[in-house]
Amino acid sequence: MEQLTDLKAILHSKRANIYYLEKCRVMQKDGRVLYLTEAKDENLYWNIPIANTTVILLGTGTSITQAAMRMLASAGVLVGFCGGGGTPLFSGCEIEWLTPQSEYRPTEYIQGWLKFWFDDAQRLTVAKAFQQARIDYLRRVWNKDRDLQAENIFADDSAIAAALDDYASQVKQAGKVGDLLQREALLTKQLYRYAAQATKHTDFSRDHDATDLANGFLNHGNYLAYGLAATTLWVLGIPHGFAVMHGKTRRGALVFDVADLVKDAIVLPWAFVCAKEKMSEQEFRQQILQKFTDHKALDFMFEQVKQQAIGVSEPSPSGRGQGEGNSP
């Protein structure tokens, strides 16, 4: 039991690593989880710091041993099998997740969530809070990120500032979720237009099936944000079906709600910047994951979901954080 406690000492919201692996074998060796790559003349072992890892995606040509899965489960690492590129977008199928479950997983967040979820008015209030947090986060990230400012993307640009202020006012006045969705779509179009103009994508049109770099990077980056959102909800024990804004007939709709907290601030501008630079898919993924880390995107998601569930925005005095530990 002491070993399990040590492995889970780092909160999921504070962990630094997300791995995408392909053409390798994941195994346990000498009390560590390693992945083995086969070179022409030698085999190379690489260590995975599992206590500081949230997600491992296993792409094409991978296998994993039972012993490695036991160690990953004990460290609370989410493991998924996927296609090339790390997302369902490029594999044509959904990711198959192997989730380390425990009979002692926290219940306080799902109980707090359900206290308001069945009341339409309270659910709308939480949806509005998420949208306000989304605006605040975008302003904070764009004001702080000098790399974005070097690309002529500024939160205090008159057009963007006016759009955000107008959206914030409309959020307060919205009488139903449908109003929020409609106004959110208009804001996103304004952000697309601004980022496209700043990066000289003069003929850009948002199309999920298009093959141009900007649309492809937007799709790819959004899936990475969905992964962070799914991890947040999984750790806190809140099922993905209890959405506050997106379609409540879709089982994963709450993932979209939580991912929206960071998509506009990080994924949207960098998709256009990386497309302008003609980056590869791998380079774009590395850039987005680095920006998620720089701006503490996962931490922000945890804070917002906790705050709406039970009003918790800071870790407990013990330092472990409420509900992010697993077994007593």
C-alpha positions as CSV (number, residue, x, y, z in Angstrom):
1,M,0.0,0.0,0.0
2,E,2.9,2.3,0.7
3,Q,4.1,1.9,-2.9
4,L,0.7,2.8,-4.3
5,T,0.6,5.9,-2.2
6,D,4.0,7.0,-3.4
7,L,3.0,6.5,-7.0
8,K,0.0,8.7,-6.6
9,A,1.7,11.4,-4.6
10,I,1.6,13.8,-7.6
11,L,-1.9,15.2,-8.3
12,H,-3.2,14.5,-11.8
13,S,-3.7,18.2,-12.3
14,K,0.0,18.8,-11.6
15,R,1.5,16.0,-13.7
16,A,3.6,17.0,-16.6
17,N,3.6,14.1,-19.1
18,I,1.3,12.8,-21.9
19,Y,2.9,10.1,-24.0
20,Y,2.1,9.0,-27.5
21,L,4.0,5.9,-28.4
22,E,4.2,3.8,-31.6
23,K,6.2,0.9,-33.0
24,C,7.4,-0.2,-29.5
25,R,6.7,-2.6,-26.7
26,V,5.8,-1.3,-23.2
27,M,6.9,-3.5,-20.3
28,Q,7.9,-3.6,-16.6
29,K,11.5,-4.0,-15.8
30,D,13.2,-3.7,-12.4
31,G,10.2,-1.9,-10.9
32,R,10.0,0.6,-13.7
33,V,7.8,0.9,-16.8
34,L,9.8,1.1,-20.0
35,Y,9.2,1.1,-23.7
36,L,11.4,-0.8,-26.0
37,T,12.3,0.3,-29.5
38,E,14.0,-1.9,-32.0
39,A,16.8,-0.2,-34.0
40,K,18.7,-1.8,-36.8
41,D,21.7,-3.0,-34.7
42,E,20.4,-2.7,-31.1
43,N,17.3,-2.5,-28.9
44,L,16.8,0.7,-26.8
45,Y,15.0,1.0,-23.5
46,W,13.4,4.3,-22.5
47,N,12.0,5.0,-19.0
48,I,8.4,6.4,-18.5
49,P,8.1,8.4,-15.3
50,I,4.7,7.0,-14.5
51,A,4.1,8.9,-11.2
52,N,4.3,12.2,-13.3
53,T,2.2,11.0,-16.2
54,T,-1.5,11.5,-16.8
55,V,-2.1,9.7,-20.1
56,I,-0.3,7.1,-22.4
57,L,-1.6,6.7,-25.9
58,L,-0.5,3.5,-27.7
59,G,-0.5,4.0,-31.5
60,T,0.2,1.7,-34.3
61,G,2.6,-1.2,-33.8
62,T,2.5,-1.2,-30.0
63,S,2.0,-3.8,-27.3
64,I,2.0,-3.8,-23.6
65,T,2.6,-6.4,-20.9
66,Q,0.3,-7.3,-18.1
67,A,2.9,-6.3,-15.5
68,A,3.3,-2.9,-17.1
69,M,-0.5,-2.4,-17.0
70,R,-0.6,-3.3,-13.3
71,M,2.0,-0.6,-12.5
72,L,0.3,2.0,-14.7
73,A,-3.0,1.3,-12.9
74,S,-1.4,1.6,-9.5
75,A,0.0,5.0,-10.5
76,G,-3.5,6.1,-11.8
77,V,-2.3,6.5,-15.4
78,L,-5.0,6.5,-18.1
79,V,-4.0,4.2,-21.0
80,G,-5.6,4.2,-24.5
81,F,-5.1,2.4,-27.8
82,C,-5.4,4.6,-30.8
83,G,-4.4,4.9,-34.4
84,G,-1.6,6.8,-36.0
85,G,-1.3,10.5,-35.0
86,G,-2.8,9.9,-31.6
87,T,-6.4,10.8,-32.3
88,P,-9.5,9.1,-33.6
89,L,-9.4,11.7,-36.4
90,F,-6.5,10.0,-38.1
91,S,-7.3,6.4,-37.3
92,G,-11.0,6.3,-38.3
93,C,-12.0,4.7,-35.0
94,E,-12.5,5.7,-31.4
95,I,-9.8,5.4,-28.8
96,E,-10.2,2.3,-26.6
97,W,-9.4,3.3,-23.0
98,L,-8.1,1.1,-20.2
99,T,-9.0,3.0,-17.0
100,P,-7.4,2.2,-13.6
101,Q,-10.5,2.0,-11.4
102,S,-10.7,1.7,-7.6
103,E,-13.5,0.9,-5.2
104,Y,-12.3,4.0,-3.2
105,R,-12.6,6.5,-6.0
106,P,-13.9,9.9,-4.7
107,T,-17.6,10.5,-4.7
108,E,-17.8,14.1,-3.5
109,Y,-17.6,15.6,-7.0
110,I,-20.2,13.5,-8.7
111,Q,-22.5,14.0,-5.7
112,G,-21.9,17.8,-5.8
113,W,-22.5,17.8,-9.6
114,L,-25.7,15.9,-9.4
115,K,-27.1,18.3,-6.7
116,F,-27.4,21.0,-9.3
117,W,-27.6,19.0,-12.6
118,F,-31.2,18.1,-12.5
119,D,-32.3,21.7,-12.0
120,D,-32.4,23.5,-15.4
121,A,-31.8,27.0,-13.8
122,Q,-28.8,25.8,-11.8
123,R,-27.4,23.9,-14.8
124,L,-27.6,27.1,-16.9
125,T,-25.8,29.0,-14.1
126,V,-22.9,26.6,-14.3
127,A,-22.8,26.8,-18.1
128,K,-22.6,30.6,-17.8
129,A,-19.8,30.3,-15.2
130,F,-17.9,28.0,-17.6
131,Q,-18.3,30.6,-20.4
132,Q,-17.1,33.4,-18.2
133,A,-14.1,31.4,-17.1
134,R,-13.4,30.7,-20.8
135,I,-13.3,34.4,-21.6
136,D,-11.1,35.2,-18.6
137,Y,-8.7,32.4,-19.5
138,L,-8.4,33.6,-23.1
139,R,-7.6,37.1,-22.0
140,R,-5.0,35.8,-19.5
141,V,-3.3,33.5,-21.9
142,W,-3.2,36.0,-24.8
143,N,-1.9,38.8,-22.5
144,K,0.8,36.6,-21.1
145,D,2.0,34.7,-24.2
146,R,4.7,36.7,-25.9
147,D,4.9,34.1,-28.7
148,L,1.3,34.9,-29.7
149,Q,1.9,38.6,-29.4
150,A,4.9,38.2,-31.8
151,E,2.3,36.8,-34.3
152,N,0.1,39.9,-33.9
153,I,-2.4,38.2,-31.7
154,F,-3.5,40.4,-28.8
155,A,-6.3,40.1,-26.3
156,D,-6.5,43.9,-26.1
157,D,-6.9,44.3,-29.8
158,S,-10.0,46.5,-30.2
159,A,-12.0,44.0,-32.3
160,I,-11.2,41.1,-29.9
161,A,-11.8,43.1,-26.7
162,A,-15.1,44.3,-28.0
163,A,-16.1,40.7,-29.1
164,L,-15.2,39.3,-25.7
165,D,-17.0,42.1,-23.8
166,D,-20.1,41.6,-25.9
167,Y,-20.1,37.9,-25.4
168,A,-19.7,38.3,-21.6
169,S,-22.7,40.6,-21.6
170,Q,-24.7,38.1,-23.7
171,V,-23.8,35.2,-21.4
172,K,-25.2,37.1,-18.5
173,Q,-28.5,37.8,-20.3
174,A,-28.9,34.3,-21.8
175,G,-32.2,32.7,-20.7
176,K,-31.5,29.2,-22.0
177,V,-28.7,27.0,-23.1
178,G,-29.7,27.4,-26.7
179,D,-28.9,31.1,-26.5
180,L,-25.5,30.3,-25.1
181,L,-24.7,27.9,-27.9
182,Q,-25.8,30.4,-30.6
183,R,-23.8,33.2,-29.2
184,E,-20.7,31.0,-28.6
185,A,-20.8,30.0,-32.3
186,L,-20.7,33.7,-33.2
187,L,-17.8,34.4,-30.9
188,T,-15.8,31.4,-32.3
189,K,-16.3,32.7,-35.8
190,Q,-15.0,36.1,-34.8
191,L,-11.9,34.5,-33.3
192,Y,-11.3,32.4,-36.4
193,R,-11.5,35.5,-38.5
194,Y,-9.1,37.4,-36.3
195,A,-6.5,34.6,-36.1
196,A,-6.8,33.9,-39.8
197,Q,-6.2,37.6,-40.7
198,A,-3.3,37.9,-38.2
199,T,-1.6,34.9,-39.9
200,K,-2.5,35.8,-43.5
201,H,-5.0,32.9,-44.0
202,T,-7.1,35.2,-46.1
203,D,-9.3,32.5,-47.6
204,F,-9.9,30.4,-44.5
205,S,-13.2,28.7,-44.0
206,R,-13.8,26.3,-41.0
207,D,-14.5,22.8,-42.4
208,H,-13.9,19.7,-40.2
209,D,-13.4,17.6,-43.3
210,A,-11.0,20.0,-45.1
211,T,-7.5,18.9,-45.8
212,D,-5.7,22.2,-45.4
213,L,-3.2,22.6,-42.5
214,A,-5.2,25.1,-40.4
215,N,-8.4,23.0,-40.4
216,G,-6.4,19.8,-39.8
217,F,-4.5,21.4,-36.9
218,L,-7.7,22.8,-35.4
219,N,-9.2,19.3,-35.4
220,H,-6.1,17.7,-34.0
221,G,-5.6,20.3,-31.3
222,N,-9.3,20.0,-30.3
223,Y,-8.9,16.3,-29.8
224,L,-5.9,16.9,-27.5
225,A,-8.0,19.3,-25.5
226,Y,-10.8,16.6,-25.3
227,G,-8.2,14.3,-23.9
228,L,-7.3,16.7,-21.1
229,A,-11.0,17.3,-20.4
230,A,-11.7,13.5,-20.3
231,T,-8.8,13.0,-17.9
232,T,-10.0,15.8,-15.6
233,L,-13.5,14.3,-15.4
234,W,-12.2,10.7,-15.0
235,V,-10.0,11.7,-12.1
236,L,-12.8,13.6,-10.3
237,G,-15.2,10.7,-11.0
238,I,-17.8,12.7,-13.0
239,P,-19.4,10.8,-15.9
240,H,-19.1,12.5,-19.3
241,G,-22.9,12.4,-19.9
242,F,-23.8,15.1,-17.3
243,A,-23.2,18.1,-19.6
244,V,-24.2,21.6,-18.8
245,M,-24.2,23.1,-22.3
246,H,-23.6,20.7,-25.1
247,G,-26.2,18.2,-26.3
248,K,-27.4,16.1,-23.4
249,T,-28.2,13.2,-25.8
250,R,-24.4,12.7,-26.4
251,R,-22.6,10.5,-23.9
252,G,-19.4,12.5,-24.0
253,A,-20.9,16.0,-24.1
254,L,-19.4,17.2,-20.7
255,V,-16.0,16.6,-22.3
256,F,-16.8,19.2,-24.9
257,D,-18.0,21.6,-22.2
258,V,-14.7,21.3,-20.2
259,A,-12.5,21.3,-23.3
260,D,-14.1,24.6,-24.4
261,L,-12.5,26.3,-21.3
262,V,-9.1,26.2,-23.1
263,K,-9.7,25.6,-26.8
264,D,-10.1,29.2,-28.0
265,A,-7.2,30.4,-25.8
266,I,-4.6,27.9,-27.0
267,V,-5.6,25.5,-29.8
268,L,-7.3,28.1,-32.0
269,P,-4.5,30.7,-32.4
270,W,-1.7,28.1,-32.5
271,A,-3.4,26.1,-35.2
272,F,-3.2,29.1,-37.5
273,V,0.3,30.0,-36.4
274,C,1.6,26.5,-37.0
275,A,-0.1,26.3,-40.3
276,K,1.5,29.5,-41.4
277,E,4.9,28.0,-40.4
278,K,4.0,24.8,-42.3
279,M,4.8,22.6,-39.3
280,S,4.4,18.9,-39.4
281,E,1.7,17.1,-37.4
282,Q,4.2,16.0,-34.8
283,E,5.7,19.5,-34.4
284,F,2.2,21.0,-34.0
285,R,1.3,18.4,-31.4
286,Q,4.5,19.2,-29.4
287,Q,3.8,22.9,-29.6
288,I,0.2,22.5,-28.3
289,L,1.2,20.2,-25.5
290,Q,3.9,22.6,-24.5
291,K,1.4,25.5,-24.4
292,F,-1.0,23.4,-22.4
293,T,1.9,23.0,-19.9
294,D,3.0,26.6,-20.0
295,H,-0.5,27.9,-19.3
296,K,-1.5,25.2,-16.9
297,A,-4.5,24.1,-18.9
298,L,-5.1,20.9,-17.1
299,D,-4.8,22.6,-13.7
300,F,-7.3,25.2,-14.9
301,M,-9.8,22.5,-15.9
302,F,-9.5,20.8,-12.6
303,E,-10.0,24.1,-10.7
304,Q,-13.1,25.1,-12.7
305,V,-14.8,21.7,-12.5
306,K,-14.1,21.4,-8.8
307,Q,-15.4,24.9,-8.2
308,Q,-18.7,24.2,-9.9
309,A,-19.1,20.8,-8.2
310,I,-18.4,21.8,-4.6
311,G,-16.9,25.2,-4.6
312,V,-13.3,23.9,-4.3
313,S,-10.6,25.8,-6.2
314,E,-7.5,25.1,-4.1
315,P,-5.8,21.9,-2.9
316,S,-6.6,20.8,0.6
317,P,-4.2,21.7,3.4
318,S,-2.6,18.2,3.2
319,G,-1.4,19.1,-0.3
320,R,-3.0,16.1,-2.0
321,G,-6.1,18.0,-3.1
322,Q,-9.6,16.9,-2.4
323,G,-10.8,13.9,-4.4
324,E,-7.6,13.4,-6.5
325,G,-6.3,10.7,-4.3
326,N,-7.7,7.2,-4.8
327,S,-7.4,4.7,-2.0
328,P,-7.4,5.6,1.7
